[in-house]
């Protein structure tokens, strides 16, 4: 028996019927789709699985400055099942991994943008202080989607043994990453400043001198 075979629809889950109807509609429903409380995520996903037999897919990322690569990746993930749950890294989690200048877009806005992507069923914030694999353990997906550098072979074996049906590894689909795009923007800004700042300073000094 696998970890997924042990899942059952929770008792008293009828209170979630209206919520599930909204989650399965083809509309963003940001306030409904963003569920950050992990016990609620666990209950709703179990209810969807038990009620419809849906194959649950889970993927995660920072989704900072959403671009076509993100959209293509999420669409490919959704095609691997029936209901897609997306974990969005919190601001603090992104800062710890990518440095103090990231994210460029705050977590609530990033989460909202993900709900507008085609095929996304639910979004949940992954906080920096969450336990290891907390969202995965709450969702217990039939398919866990990740990029090549997310998990080691040993971690994939553990995940497939204890917490999901299988791990599907997808290639990165962006022609340029968000980090590279932001670096390019920073460099272009520096070039503009190098050209214009001296002239601006000279003009400012002349203006100050002339007012004396």
JOBEL-V10272 format. One record per residue. RES is the residue in three letters. PSI is psi in whole degrees, -180 to 180 (none if undefined). OMEGA is omega in whole degrees, -180 to 180 (999 if undefined). Layout:
# JOBEL-V10272
RES:PSI:OMEGA + RES:PSI:OMEGA
This chain:
# JOBEL-V10272
UNK:131:179 + UNK:172:178 + UNK:-34:-178 + UNK:-29:-180 + UNK:-22:-177 + UNK:-10:-176 + UNK:141:177 + UNK:158:178 + UNK:128:-177 + UNK:151:177 + UNK:148:177 + UNK:23:-176 + UNK:0:-179 + UNK:-25:180 + UNK:-16:-178 + UNK:2:-176 + UNK:-47:-179 + UNK:-40:178 + UNK:-45:-178 + UNK:-36:176 + UNK:-43:179 + UNK:-40:-179 + UNK:-29:-178 + UNK:0:175 + UNK:155:180 + UNK:58:177 + UNK:159:-174 + UNK:-46:179 + UNK:55:-174 + UNK:-49:-176 + UNK:-27:180 + UNK:-42:-174 + UNK:-27:180 + UNK:107:-180 + UNK:111:-174 + UNK:-16:179 + UNK:115:-173 + UNK:-38:175 + UNK:-37:177 + UNK:-42:175 + UNK:-47:-178 + UNK:-44:-179 + UNK:-45:-178 + UNK:-43:180 + UNK:-42:178 + UNK:-38:179 + UNK:-43:179 + UNK:-44:180 + UNK:-44:-178 + UNK:-33:-176 + UNK:-40:-173 + UNK:-10:-175 + UNK:20:-176 + UNK:142:172 + UNK:120:-174 + UNK:131:178 + UNK:138:178 + UNK:136:170 + UNK:166:-176 + UNK:163:177 + UNK:179:178 + UNK:-34:179 + UNK:49:-179 + UNK:125:-174 + UNK:74:-174 + UNK:133:-180 + UNK:-177:-174 + UNK:-31:178 + UNK:-42:176 + UNK:-47:-178 + UNK:-43:180 + UNK:-40:180 + UNK:-46:-180 + UNK:-38:178 + UNK:-41:178 + UNK:-38:178 + UNK:-44:-179 + UNK:-33:-179 + UNK:-12:-179 + UNK:-1:180 + UNK:-157:-175 + UNK:-28:-177 + UNK:123:-174 + UNK:124:173 + UNK:134:-178 + UNK:125:173 + UNK:128:179 + UNK:123:-179 + UNK:134:178 + UNK:166:179 + UNK:-46:-178 + UNK:-39:179 + UNK:-41:178 + UNK:-43:180 + UNK:-42:-179 + UNK:-32:-177 + UNK:-36:-171 + UNK:-3:176 + UNK:169:-171 + UNK:-16:-180 + UNK:-3:180 + UNK:154:2 + UNK:162:176 + UNK:-28:-178 + UNK:131:-179 + UNK:157:-172 + UNK:-41:-178 + UNK:-39:178 + UNK:-39:178 + UNK:-43:178 + UNK:-42:179 + UNK:-44:-180 + UNK:-37:179 + UNK:-37:179 + UNK:-23:180 + UNK:-5:179 + UNK:142:-176 + UNK:131:173 + UNK:-1:180 + UNK:124:-178 + UNK:-38:-177 + UNK:147:177 + UNK:139:177 + UNK:138:179 + UNK:137:174 + UNK:106:-176 + UNK:154:-178 + UNK:-29:-177 + UNK:9:175 + UNK:151:174 + UNK:160:180 + UNK:127:178 + UNK:32:-175 + UNK:-45:-179 + UNK:-39:178 + UNK:-43:-179 + UNK:-30:178 + UNK:-41:-176 + UNK:-38:-174 + UNK:63:-172 + UNK:153:170 + UNK:-36:178 + UNK:124:175 + UNK:119:-175 + UNK:134:-180 + UNK:167:174 + UNK:173:-170 + UNK:-34:-173 + UNK:13:-176 + UNK:-49:-175 + UNK:147:173 + UNK:168:178 + UNK:-38:180 + UNK:-40:179 + UNK:-39:178 + UNK:-42:179 + UNK:-42:179 + UNK:-43:179 + UNK:-46:-178 + UNK:-24:178 + UNK:-40:-168 + UNK:-29:-165 + UNK:-8:179 + UNK:167:178 + UNK:-50:177 + UNK:159:175 + UNK:124:177 + UNK:123:-178 + UNK:122:180 + UNK:149:175 + UNK:157:172 + UNK:137:-171 + UNK:3:179 + UNK:143:174 + UNK:-21:175 + UNK:135:-178 + UNK:164:176 + UNK:-42:180 + UNK:-45:180 + UNK:-38:179 + UNK:-42:179 + UNK:-39:177 + UNK:-42:179 + UNK:-42:179 + UNK:-43:179 + UNK:-45:-179 + UNK:-40:179 + UNK:-38:178 + UNK:-41:178 + UNK:-42:179 + UNK:-42:178 + UNK:-43:-180 + UNK:-40:179 + UNK:-36:-178 + UNK:-38:-170 + UNK:-24:-175 + UNK:-45:179 + UNK:-42:180 + UNK:-39:179 + UNK:-44:-179 + UNK:-43:179 + UNK:-43:179 + UNK:-39:180 + UNK:-42:179 + UNK:-44:179 + UNK:-39:180 + UNK:-43:179 + UNK:-43:180 + UNK:-38:-179 + UNK:-21:-178 + UNK:-7:-179 + UNK:none:999
